[in-house]
Amino acid sequence: MTARIPIVHSEEVREALHEGRPVVALESNVITHGLKYPQNAETAYEVEAAVRKGGSVPATICVEDGAIRVGMTEQDIERFASQSGIPKVSSRDLPVVLARRGPGATTVASSLVAAELAGIPFFASAGLGGVHRGAGTTMDISSDLIQLTRSKVAVVCAGAKMILDLKLTMEYLETQCVPVISHGSDDFPAFYCASSGVRSPHRIDDEDLIAEVVATHWATGHPGGIVLTTPPRAEDAVDPAEAEAAIQDALARAESDGVTGQGLTKYLMHAVDRATGGRTAQANMAVLISTAEVGGRLAAAYARRLAARS
Protein backbone atom coordinates (compact mmCIF):
# COMPACT_ATOMS: atom_id res chain seq x y z
CA MET A 1 0.00 0.00 0.00
CA THR A 2 1.40 3.39 -1.00
CA ALA A 3 2.00 5.75 1.91
CA ARG A 4 0.34 9.15 1.71
CA ILE A 5 2.54 12.20 2.14
CA PRO A 6 1.12 14.51 4.82
CA ILE A 7 0.29 17.92 3.33
CA VAL A 8 -0.24 20.71 5.85
CA HIS A 9 -1.88 23.79 4.31
CA SER A 10 -1.85 27.09 6.12
CA GLU A 11 -5.33 28.33 6.96
CA GLU A 12 -5.15 31.05 4.30
CA VAL A 13 -4.03 28.68 1.55
CA ARG A 14 -6.56 26.01 2.53
CA GLU A 15 -9.41 28.51 2.40
CA ALA A 16 -8.24 29.93 -0.94
CA LEU A 17 -8.09 26.49 -2.55
CA HIS A 18 -11.47 25.52 -1.11
CA GLU A 19 -13.04 28.69 -2.52
CA GLY A 20 -11.35 28.35 -5.92
CA ARG A 21 -9.23 31.47 -5.47
CA PRO A 22 -5.82 31.60 -7.21
CA VAL A 23 -2.75 30.41 -5.30
CA VAL A 24 0.91 30.60 -6.35
CA ALA A 25 3.47 28.20 -4.88
CA LEU A 26 6.90 29.58 -3.93
CA GLU A 27 10.15 27.85 -2.97
CA SER A 28 11.75 28.29 0.46
CA ASN A 29 15.33 27.81 -0.72
CA VAL A 30 15.57 31.57 -1.29
CA ILE A 31 15.03 32.03 2.46
CA THR A 32 17.69 29.62 3.70
CA HIS A 33 20.34 29.76 0.97
CA GLY A 34 20.27 33.35 -0.23
CA LEU A 35 20.74 36.47 1.85
CA LYS A 36 21.61 36.62 5.52
CA TYR A 37 19.06 37.27 8.25
CA PRO A 38 16.99 39.48 8.41
CA GLN A 39 17.28 40.42 4.71
CA ASN A 40 16.29 36.89 3.67
CA ALA A 41 13.06 37.06 5.68
CA GLU A 42 12.29 40.54 4.37
CA THR A 43 12.78 39.30 0.81
CA ALA A 44 10.38 36.40 1.41
CA TYR A 45 7.73 38.86 2.59
CA GLU A 46 8.32 41.07 -0.47
CA VAL A 47 7.93 38.09 -2.82
CA GLU A 48 4.70 37.06 -1.10
CA ALA A 49 3.45 40.66 -1.28
CA ALA A 50 4.18 40.68 -5.02
CA VAL A 51 2.03 37.57 -5.51
CA ARG A 52 -0.79 39.31 -3.64
CA LYS A 53 -0.33 42.40 -5.80
CA GLY A 54 -0.84 40.13 -8.81
CA GLY A 55 -4.16 38.98 -7.38
CA SER A 56 -3.26 35.60 -5.87
CA VAL A 57 -2.51 34.02 -2.50
CA PRO A 58 1.16 33.08 -1.90
CA ALA A 59 2.04 29.60 -0.65
CA THR A 60 5.70 29.35 0.33
CA ILE A 61 6.57 25.67 0.69
CA CYS A 62 8.91 23.92 3.11
CA VAL A 63 9.39 20.47 4.66
CA GLU A 64 9.22 19.82 8.40
CA ASP A 65 8.21 17.05 10.85
CA GLY A 66 7.58 14.53 8.07
CA ALA A 67 5.13 16.78 6.22
CA ILE A 68 5.11 19.16 3.28
CA ARG A 69 4.01 22.54 4.62
CA VAL A 70 2.19 24.62 2.04
CA GLY A 71 1.96 28.23 3.13
CA MET A 72 4.60 29.28 5.67
CA THR A 73 3.45 31.55 8.48
CA GLU A 74 5.45 34.60 9.51
CA GLN A 75 6.82 32.57 12.44
CA ASP A 76 7.86 29.79 10.03
CA ILE A 77 9.67 32.24 7.75
CA GLU A 78 11.48 33.91 10.65
CA ARG A 79 12.55 30.52 12.01
CA PHE A 80 13.83 29.24 8.67
CA ALA A 81 15.51 32.56 7.93
CA SER A 82 17.37 32.75 11.25
CA GLN A 83 18.23 29.07 11.75
CA SER A 84 21.44 27.76 10.20
CA GLY A 85 21.96 24.32 8.73
CA ILE A 86 18.55 23.78 7.12
CA PRO A 87 19.32 21.69 4.03
CA LYS A 88 18.31 22.44 0.48
CA VAL A 89 15.87 19.71 -0.62
CA SER A 90 15.53 18.86 -4.30
CA SER A 91 13.04 16.31 -5.59
CA ARG A 92 15.50 13.43 -5.19
CA ASP A 93 16.09 14.37 -1.54
CA LEU A 94 12.42 14.84 -0.66
CA PRO A 95 11.58 11.25 0.44
CA VAL A 96 14.72 11.06 2.59
CA VAL A 97 14.06 14.33 4.43
CA LEU A 98 10.37 13.50 4.86
CA ALA A 99 11.14 10.03 6.24
CA ARG A 100 13.72 11.46 8.65
CA ARG A 101 11.22 14.14 9.68
CA GLY A 102 13.82 16.85 9.40
CA PRO A 103 13.41 20.42 8.16
CA GLY A 104 14.15 21.25 4.55
CA ALA A 105 13.99 24.17 2.17
CA THR A 106 12.46 23.37 -1.20
CA THR A 107 14.06 24.08 -4.56
CA VAL A 108 12.24 24.52 -7.86
CA ALA A 109 12.14 20.76 -8.48
CA SER A 110 10.82 19.75 -5.05
CA SER A 111 8.39 22.68 -5.03
CA LEU A 112 6.87 21.33 -8.25
CA VAL A 113 6.33 17.95 -6.59
CA ALA A 114 4.80 19.63 -3.54
CA ALA A 115 2.64 22.05 -5.52
CA GLU A 116 1.03 19.24 -7.53
CA LEU A 117 0.40 17.17 -4.39
CA ALA A 118 -1.14 20.24 -2.73
CA GLY A 119 -3.43 21.01 -5.68
CA ILE A 120 -1.70 24.24 -6.73
CA PRO A 121 -1.28 24.56 -10.52
CA PHE A 122 1.01 27.63 -10.54
CA PHE A 123 4.53 28.14 -9.22
CA ALA A 124 6.74 31.23 -9.49
CA SER A 125 10.52 31.46 -9.31
CA ALA A 126 13.17 33.90 -10.47
CA GLY A 127 14.68 31.31 -12.79
CA LEU A 128 14.92 27.65 -13.75
CA GLY A 129 17.92 25.43 -13.60
CA GLY A 130 19.02 24.11 -16.96
CA VAL A 131 21.68 22.38 -19.00
CA HIS A 132 25.11 23.43 -17.75
CA ARG A 133 27.91 24.52 -20.02
CA GLY A 134 30.06 21.52 -20.84
CA ALA A 135 27.17 19.12 -20.22
CA GLY A 136 28.29 17.05 -23.19
CA THR A 137 31.14 15.88 -20.94
CA THR A 138 29.72 16.27 -17.45
CA MET A 139 26.06 15.32 -18.10
CA ASP A 140 25.18 18.13 -15.67
CA ILE A 141 21.48 18.83 -16.24
CA SER A 142 19.31 20.41 -13.56
CA SER A 143 16.63 18.28 -11.96
CA ASP A 144 14.29 21.25 -12.55
CA LEU A 145 14.07 20.24 -16.21
CA ILE A 146 13.41 16.60 -15.39
CA GLN A 147 10.72 17.46 -12.86
CA LEU A 148 9.00 19.73 -15.39
CA THR A 149 8.23 16.63 -17.42
CA ARG A 150 6.60 14.91 -14.42
CA SER A 151 4.63 17.55 -12.48
CA LYS A 152 1.49 19.23 -13.82
CA VAL A 153 2.44 22.72 -12.69
CA ALA A 154 2.83 25.92 -14.71
CA VAL A 155 6.17 27.55 -13.89
CA VAL A 156 6.38 31.34 -14.15
CA CYS A 157 10.01 32.46 -14.30
CA ALA A 158 12.53 34.78 -15.92
CA GLY A 159 13.98 31.99 -18.02
CA ALA A 160 17.19 30.42 -16.75
CA LYS A 161 20.52 31.67 -15.44
CA MET A 162 22.97 33.16 -17.95
CA ILE A 163 25.73 30.92 -16.57
CA LEU A 164 23.99 27.91 -18.17
CA ASP A 165 23.99 26.74 -21.76
CA LEU A 166 20.67 28.30 -22.69
CA LYS A 167 20.55 27.01 -26.26
CA LEU A 168 20.88 23.44 -24.99
CA THR A 169 18.37 24.19 -22.24
CA MET A 170 15.83 25.21 -24.85
CA GLU A 171 16.69 22.15 -26.95
CA TYR A 172 16.12 19.94 -23.93
CA LEU A 173 12.72 21.50 -23.21
CA GLU A 174 11.73 20.99 -26.85
CA THR A 175 12.88 17.36 -26.81
CA GLN A 176 10.85 16.71 -23.66
CA CYS A 177 7.75 18.36 -25.17
CA VAL A 178 7.60 21.10 -22.52
CA PRO A 179 5.85 24.17 -23.99
CA VAL A 180 7.64 27.50 -23.52
CA ILE A 181 5.50 30.64 -23.70
CA SER A 182 7.08 34.07 -23.35
CA HIS A 183 5.03 36.90 -21.91
CA GLY A 184 6.23 40.42 -22.66
CA SER A 185 9.20 39.47 -24.87
CA ASP A 186 10.11 37.68 -28.08
CA ASP A 187 13.14 35.94 -26.57
CA PHE A 188 13.73 33.42 -23.81
CA PRO A 189 15.02 35.60 -20.96
CA ALA A 190 18.21 34.84 -19.03
CA PHE A 191 17.29 35.53 -15.42
CA TYR A 192 18.72 39.02 -14.84
CA CYS A 193 19.27 39.56 -18.58
CA ALA A 194 16.22 40.43 -20.69
CA SER A 195 17.33 38.12 -23.50
CA SER A 196 19.36 34.94 -23.76
CA GLY A 197 19.78 35.51 -27.48
CA VAL A 198 17.48 32.53 -28.08
CA ARG A 199 14.11 33.16 -29.70
CA SER A 200 11.15 31.88 -27.74
CA PRO A 201 8.94 29.43 -29.65
CA HIS A 202 5.82 31.41 -28.68
CA ARG A 203 5.04 34.91 -27.44
CA ILE A 204 1.65 35.59 -25.86
CA ASP A 205 0.95 38.81 -23.96
CA ASP A 206 -2.77 38.21 -23.37
CA GLU A 207 -2.96 36.68 -19.88
CA ASP A 208 -6.38 35.12 -20.45
CA LEU A 209 -5.05 33.43 -23.58
CA ILE A 210 -2.08 32.09 -21.59
CA ALA A 211 -4.58 30.60 -19.12
CA GLU A 212 -6.34 28.93 -22.04
CA VAL A 213 -3.02 27.54 -23.32
CA VAL A 214 -2.19 26.08 -19.89
CA ALA A 215 -5.60 24.42 -19.62
CA THR A 216 -5.36 23.09 -23.18
CA HIS A 217 -1.89 21.67 -22.54
CA TRP A 218 -3.22 19.54 -19.70
CA ALA A 219 -6.39 18.70 -21.60
CA THR A 220 -4.21 16.92 -24.15
CA GLY A 221 -3.18 14.51 -21.42
CA HIS A 222 0.40 15.75 -21.09
CA PRO A 223 1.74 14.62 -17.69
CA GLY A 224 4.14 17.50 -17.22
CA GLY A 225 4.32 21.24 -16.79
CA ILE A 226 4.61 24.32 -18.92
CA VAL A 227 7.14 27.19 -18.78
CA LEU A 228 5.82 30.75 -18.80
CA THR A 229 8.61 33.30 -18.99
CA THR A 230 8.62 37.01 -18.26
CA PRO A 231 11.73 39.20 -18.66
CA PRO A 232 13.20 41.39 -15.93
CA ARG A 233 12.06 44.98 -15.97
CA ALA A 234 14.25 47.23 -18.13
CA GLU A 235 15.47 49.17 -15.11
CA ASP A 236 16.58 45.95 -13.38
CA ALA A 237 18.17 44.09 -16.31
CA VAL A 238 21.92 43.54 -16.76
CA ASP A 239 23.50 43.91 -20.21
CA PRO A 240 23.99 40.39 -21.67
CA ALA A 241 27.40 41.21 -23.19
CA GLU A 242 28.70 42.45 -19.84
CA ALA A 243 27.31 39.41 -18.05
CA GLU A 244 28.80 36.99 -20.61
CA ALA A 245 32.25 38.59 -20.31
CA ALA A 246 32.10 38.21 -16.54
CA ILE A 247 30.96 34.58 -16.90
CA GLN A 248 33.82 33.69 -19.25
CA ASP A 249 36.33 35.17 -16.82
CA ALA A 250 34.67 33.33 -13.91
CA LEU A 251 34.73 30.02 -15.82
CA ALA A 252 38.46 30.41 -16.44
CA ARG A 253 39.05 31.17 -12.77
CA ALA A 254 36.92 28.19 -11.71
CA GLU A 255 38.99 25.85 -13.89
CA SER A 256 42.19 27.30 -12.45
CA ASP A 257 40.86 26.88 -8.90
CA GLY A 258 39.62 23.36 -9.60
CA VAL A 259 35.98 24.18 -8.87
CA THR A 260 33.57 21.63 -10.41
CA GLY A 261 30.27 19.90 -9.73
CA GLN A 262 27.69 21.27 -7.33
CA GLY A 263 29.94 24.07 -6.10
CA LEU A 264 30.38 25.57 -9.56
CA THR A 265 27.06 27.42 -9.80
CA LYS A 266 27.54 29.24 -6.50
CA TYR A 267 31.15 30.05 -7.42
CA LEU A 268 30.13 31.51 -10.78
CA MET A 269 27.22 33.51 -9.37
CA HIS A 270 29.44 35.12 -6.74
CA ALA A 271 32.23 35.79 -9.25
CA VAL A 272 29.86 37.44 -11.74
CA ASP A 273 28.33 39.53 -8.96
CA ARG A 274 31.76 40.80 -7.95
CA ALA A 275 32.65 41.57 -11.57
CA THR A 276 29.47 43.62 -12.04
CA GLY A 277 29.84 45.53 -8.80
CA GLY A 278 26.94 43.77 -7.15
CA ARG A 279 24.45 44.60 -9.88
CA THR A 280 23.61 40.99 -10.71
CA ALA A 281 22.67 40.30 -7.08
CA GLN A 282 20.46 43.39 -7.05
CA ALA A 283 18.88 42.30 -10.34
CA ASN A 284 18.35 38.81 -8.91
CA MET A 285 16.34 40.26 -6.03
CA ALA A 286 14.31 42.47 -8.36
CA VAL A 287 13.51 39.51 -10.63
CA LEU A 288 12.27 37.44 -7.69
CA ILE A 289 9.69 40.12 -6.99
CA SER A 290 8.66 41.03 -10.54
CA THR A 291 8.27 37.38 -11.52
CA ALA A 292 6.13 36.69 -8.44
CA GLU A 293 3.76 39.50 -9.40
CA VAL A 294 3.38 38.18 -12.95
CA GLY A 295 2.84 34.70 -11.49
CA GLY A 296 0.04 36.12 -9.36
CA ARG A 297 -1.62 37.66 -12.41
CA LEU A 298 -1.36 34.51 -14.53
CA ALA A 299 -2.68 32.29 -11.74
CA ALA A 300 -5.59 34.72 -11.32
CA ALA A 301 -6.34 34.52 -15.05
CA TYR A 302 -6.33 30.71 -14.85
CA ALA A 303 -8.68 30.77 -11.84
CA ARG A 304 -11.06 33.10 -13.73
CA ARG A 305 -11.10 30.63 -16.62
CA LEU A 306 -11.96 27.74 -14.31
CA ALA A 307 -14.70 29.75 -12.61
CA ALA A 308 -16.23 30.76 -15.94
CA ARG A 309 -16.51 27.11 -17.00
CA SER A 310 -17.79 25.70 -13.72
N, C-alpha and C positions, 0 to 999 in steps of 0.2 A: 504494500500500500504506500502510495507516494505521500510524504509528509508535506503539510501545508506550511508555507512560510508566514509567520505572524506579521501582519501589516498594521501598524498603529498610526491612524490618521489624527492630525490635530483636529480640534473641534471645528475650527474655521474651514479647513479643507474638507472635512467630512460633510459639513452642512452644504458647502458649495457643490460638491459632487452629487449629493442627494437632490439638490434643487436644479441641477443641470447648468449651473453657472460655470464659466470657463476657469480652468486652473492651469498653471504653468509649473512644471517641475524644474527644480534647480539643483545643481550639485553642491555638496558641502566641502569638497576639496579646496575650493577657493578660500574657505575660512581657515582651514588648518595648515595649508601648504603654500600660502601666498604671503601676505603682509604680516607684520608683527601686531600683537595686541596693543592698543584697542582698534588700530586702523582696519584690521581684518573684520572685526565685528561691525564696524561702521560701514564698511563696504558691503557686507551681507545685507544690512538694512537698506542701503541705497539701491541695491539690485532688486530686493523685494518691493521697494517703493516704486521702482520703474515698472515692474510687472503690473502693479496696481494702477499706475498712470495709464498703462495700455488697456486697462479694463478687465483684468483678470486677477485671480487670487494666487499668490505665490505659494509654492510647496517645496521648501528646501528639504532635501532628503539626506538622512544619515542612517547609520546602523548602530544599534546599542541593545544590550541585554537580549540577544537572540532574535531581535525583531528589526524590520525595516520601518523607520520612523519617517512618515510623510507629512511634512509641515513642522519645522522646528520652531519651538517657542523662543521668546527673547532669552529666557534662562538657558535653553539648550544652546543657542548661538553663543552666548557669553561663555558658557562652560567649554564648548569646543574651541572657541577662539583663544581662551586663556590657558588651556591645558596642553602641555607638551606631550609628544609621543603618540598622538592618535594616528594610526596608520592610514595611508591612502588605500582605498579598496576598489580595485577594478572588478570586472565581472568574473574573472577567474578566481579572485580571492573571496568573493562574496560568500560561498557556502562554508568556507573555512572560518571566517570571522563570525558568521551567524552561529555556527555550531559551537564555537568557543565562547559565544556570548560576550565578545569584547566590543569596544567602540570602534567605529570606522567612518572615515569620510569618503563619500562616493565620488567617483570620477564620472566622465561622460558615459562610459560603457556600463558601469554598474547602475548609474541613474536611469539609463534606458530600461534595464531589467526591472528596476524598482517601479518606474513610472507605469510600465505596462501592467505589472501585478496590481498596482494601486488604482488602475482605471483612469490614468491621466494620459491623454493622447498627445500633449505638447510638452516639449522640453526646450529650455533656452540655455545657451552657453556662449561664451565669447568666441570659441573656436573649436573645431574638431581636431583630433589627432589624424595622422595620415600616413602615407608611404614616406619613409625617411630617405634622405639622399644616400646613395650607395646601397639601397635595398637589394639590388641585384646580387650583391655579395653577402650582405648581412641578413637578408630576409626580415628586416625590421619594419613591420607594418603594425600600426596602432590597432589595438583591440576595439577602438571606437568604430572602425570601418567594418569589422567582423560583426559586431553587435548590431549595427544598423541593418544588417541583412536578416536579423532574427527577431527584433523587437518592433512591434507596430506602434511606433512613436514618431511624430514629426519633430525634427530637430531644427530649431531656429538658431543660426550662428553667423559669425562673420567669416565664413569659409574655414580655412585652416592656416596654421602658422607658416610664415614665410621661410622658416628654417627647414621646412619639409620639401620634398619633391612634389610640387603641386600638379604638374602635368601627369605624373604617375598616379597621384591620388585621384585625379579626375578619371583616369583610365580605369582604375580599380573600381570606382563607383559605377562606371558604365558597365564594366564586365559583370558586376554583381547585381545589375538591374535596379540600382537605387536612383530614383529620380532626383535631379538637382534643379531647383527653381530659384532664380535670383530675383529679389525684390529690390527695386531702386537702383539697379546697375545692370549693365550688359555682361560684365565679367564676373568670374568667380573671385570673391575678395580673398585677401591674404591676411586675415586677422586685423592687425593695425595698419595694413596697407589697403587702399581702396580696390586695387586690382592685383591679381596674381599674374596678369598677362595671358591668362587662359580664358577664352570665351565660355560663358555659361551656355549650356544647351537650351535653356529657356529663361526668358525674362517675363515676369508677370508683376505688375504694380497694383492691380486691383485685388484688394485683400479678400473680398468675397469670392472672387474667382480662384484664388489660392486655396480657400477653404473647400471649394468644389473639387479642385484637383486632388487634395489630400483624401477626401472622401471617396473619390473615384478610384484612386490608387488602391485603397483597401477593398473597394468593391470588386476589384478584379481578382481578389484572392491572394494578393501578394503578402507574404508573411512578414516582410520587413518594413523599415521606416522610409522616410523621405527627408531630403535635406532642403531647407529653406534658408537661403543666405540673404544677408543685408549688409551693405558695406559700412565701415566706420563713417561718422560724420566728417565732412571736409575739414573742419577745424581741428579734428582729433587725429587725422590720418598722417602717417609717416611716408615720406617719398620712397617708392619701391627701389629706385636706384641706390639711394643712400643705405637703405636697409640691406640690400644684396651685397654691397661692398663691405659692410660691417660683418655680414654672415660669412663671406669668403675669408676674411681675415680671422674670424673666430674659428672657422673650420681648420685653418692652417695651424692655429695655436693649439687647438684640441688634439690634432694629430701629433704635434710636437710634445705635448704634455701627456700623451698616451691616454686621453679620455675617450672611452667608447661605451657602448651599451646604454643602460638606463640613465647613467649620469650625464650623457651627452646633451640631451635637450636642455636641462637646467643650466649646464655650462654655457651653451650657446646663447640662451636667453639672457643670462647675466652679462655675457661678453658684449652682445649687441646693445644692451641697455647702456653699458658703460660707454660704448663707442658713439652712441647718439645723445650722450649727455642726459640720460634718464628719460628721454622723450618716448621711447618704446614702452617703458613701464607705465607712464602716464596715459599713453594711448590705450594700453591694455585695460586699465581701469575704466577709461571712458567707454570702451567697446563692451565691457561687461554690462554696463548700465544701458547703453543705447540698444543693444541686442535684446536685453530683457524687456524693454518697452515694446519693441516690435513684436517679440514673442507674445506679450500680453494682448496686443491688437489682433494678431493672427489667431490666437486661441479664442478670442472673443468672436471673431468672424466665423470660426468653425462652430462654436456653440450656437450662434444665431442660425446657422444653416440647419443644425440638428433640431432646434426648436421649431423652425418653420416647417419641418417635415414630420413632426411628431403629431 
